[in-house]
């Protein structure tokens, strides 16, 4: 018993150490946003005179709320479409498998291993010809396609935990596939679907590569907003930290509010 308590205590210490190490860059970015440029590039110090000048200049140089609206529309739009496509795909893989189902799932996951820069040129030319450059629709399509493999895999793992007998009972009562998904499968796997949606929103919100290469001023999300504060003259760390803080705070608050739902969904089906 004493050994188990000691082991639990050390696991707790290790967990807090890792958490603090991961949170420290965010904390340092936050305090740098309230420093002057001289203080930000000078010797590290927690003692300084706070200022809001960086936030004022950031808002004067770029329309923060326009970028934030683009992030919300593109992240939630891509997540909605991704779920609409992933639910029937994961249902078919979990309850109507074939000999090629596992190979197909692995192939979908393997597409995430390909460097995005490898398809940048054809994607750019395709979007140019379809008039999708610097549009919300274009980024929604890209975000949907890039997150779809992960969404399908997560939903597939959650659906696999649902007993097949429940859906078989529904079929015996005359329920069609759409009815089974809507009234049986979705309510039973709601925590898993919610965690999948939350993870997809976070991934879309933080996506930078496609945002910087396929958008400019009209449809750029907050990742493009941050990049706009780098210049040929160099990086102004205080202003860049202020822009990064404005971009990160909304998703941090969103993650903090939904953390219980996310953890519950990720552990869904772990204990029978």
N, C-alpha and C positions, 0 to 999 in steps of 0.2 A: 504493500500500500504506500509506504513512504517513498519507494523507488518510483512508483507511478506519479506521485505528487511532484517529485523532483523533476521528472521528465516533462510533465505538463508545464511546470514553471519555466523550464529552459525553452520549451517550444514557444511559450508566450513571449519570453524575452527575444527570441530569434524573430518571431513574427513582428513585434513592435520595432525591432531594429531595421528589418527590411522595409516596413511601412514608412518609417521616418526617413530612411535613405531615399525612397522613391518620392516622398512628398517634399523633400528639401529643395529640389530645383524649382518647384512651383512656388514654394514660400519665398525663395530668393528672387524669383521673377516678380512676385507681388510687391516686395519691399523696394525693389529697384525701380518700380513704376512710380514711386513717390519720392525718388531722389532726383537731384539735378544731374546733368550729364557728367559733370566733374566728379561728383560723388559716386556715380554708377561705374565709371571706369577706373576710379581710384582704388586704394587698398580696401579690401572687404571690411565693412563695419556695420554694426547694427545701430550705431548712434549717429543720427543725422536729423536735419530739419525737414520734415515732410513738406511736400509741395504738390499742388494739383495742376501745375503748369503743363505737365506732359499730357494729361488727359484733355486739357483744353486745346492744346495744339493738335492732338490726334483728331479730335472732333472737328477742328477747323479745317484740317487738310483732307479729310475723307468723311463721307456720310456713313457713320457706323451703323445706323439703323437700317439703311438700305442693304448693306452687306449681311447684317443679322437676319433680316427678312429673307434674303436669298438662302441663307443656311437653313433656316426653318423650313421653307418651302421645299427645298431640294432634298433635305434629309428625311423629312416626314413623307414627302411624295415618293421618294425611292423606296423607303421602307414599306409603304402601303402596297406598291406594285410588286415588290419583291415577295411579300407575304402572300399576295394573291396568286402569284405563280408558284411559290414554293409549297403551299399547303397541298394542292392536288398532286404535285410531283412527289412530295414526301409520302403522301397517302398511297400512291401507286407503288412506291419502292418498299414501303413497310408491309402492306397488306396484299399486294398483287405482284409479288416478286417473280422475276424470271431468272434464267441462268446468267443473263448479262447484267442484272441489276447492280451487283457489287462492282463489276467492271465500269459501269456507267457512273456510279457514284465516285469511284476513284478517279476517273477521267475528269469529272467536274471539279474535284478538289485539286487535281494536278494543275488546272488552269491558274490557280492562285500562286503557283510556284514560278510562273513565267514573269520575268521583269517587265513592268509596264512600259518602260522605255522602248522595248523591242517592237511594240505595235503602235508607238506614238505617231509615226509618219503616216501609215495607212489610216489610222483613226482620224488624224487631223484632216487629211485630204477628203475622207468620207464625210466628215462633219462639215467641211467647207462646201462640198458639192450639194449637201442636203440643207444648207443654210441653218445649221445647228450650232455654229460657233458663237460663243458668248450668249447662249440662251439657257434659261432654266430647264427647258425641255431636254436639251442636250446633256446637261449634267445629271438630270434625273435618270436618263437612259444609262449613262455610264455608271453611276452609282448603283443602279439596280443590277446591272450585269456583273459588276465587280463583286457585289456582296451576295449574289444569288447562290453560288456554290455553298458558302458557309451557312446561309439561311436554310437551304434544303437539308444539309447534313444535320444541323441542330434539330430541325423539326422531325427528321427521320429518326433520330435517336429518341426523341420524346414519344413519337407515335409507336415505336417498337415496344415501349413499355406498357402500352394499352393491351389488355387481353383481347385476343381475336374473338373470343366468345361473345363479347358485348356487341360487336358489329355483326356477327353472325345472327344473333338474336334479333337485331334490327332488320336484317335482310329477311329473316323468316316472317317478320311482321309486315313485310312489303315495303320497307324503306329503301329508296334508291340511294345511289352513291352520294348525291348532293345532300340528301336528307341525313344520311349517316354522318357525313362530315359536319354538317351544321348543328345537329341536335345531339350527337353522341360524342364525336371525336374532339371537336373544338372545346366544349365545356370541360371535358376530362383532362385536356392538356393545356388549359388556359395559362397556368403559371409558366410552362415552357414556351408557349407562344409569346407571352409578354416579355420574357427574358430575351428571346430571339429578336423581338422588335426593338427592345432597348439597346441591345448590342449593335444592331444594324444602324440605329440612329447615331450612336456614338461613332461608329466607323465612318459613316457618311459625313458627320460633322467635322471629323479630323482629317478627312481626305485632302491632300494637298497637291499631289502630282497632277492629276487631271484638272483640278480647279485652276492651277496656274498655267497650264498649257492649252486649255480649251476655252478659257474665259478671259474677259478683260474688265471693263467697268460696269457693264450692264447686269451680268449674271454672276459676278464673282462672289463667293461666300466669304466667311470670316478668315479662312486660310489665305485667300488673296488679299484681304484687308491687312493682315500682318505683313505679308510680303511687300506690300506697297511702301513700307517704311524702311526698306533697304535702298540705298542709293549708291551711285558710283563714288561719292565722296567717302563712303564707309558706313558703318552701322552706328546709329545713335541708340545706345543701349537703353537709356531711360525711356525714350519714346517708343522703342520697340517693345520694351517690357510693358508699357502702358497699353499698347495695342494688343499684345498677347494676353494681358489680364482681361481686357474687355472681351476678347474672343473666347477665353477659357472659362470665365466665371459662369456664363449661362449653362454650359454643359456640366460643369462641376455641381452646380445647384440641382440640375435635373438628375444627375447620377446619385447625389446624396438623398434626394427625395425618394427615388425609386430603388434604392439599394436593396431593401428587403425583398421587393418583388424580383429583382435580378438574382439575388442569392437563392431565393426559394425556387425560381425557375431552373437555375443551373444545377440544383440538387434534386430536382424533380425526378422521382423514380429511383433514386439512389438507395432508398430503404423500402423494402417491400413489407 
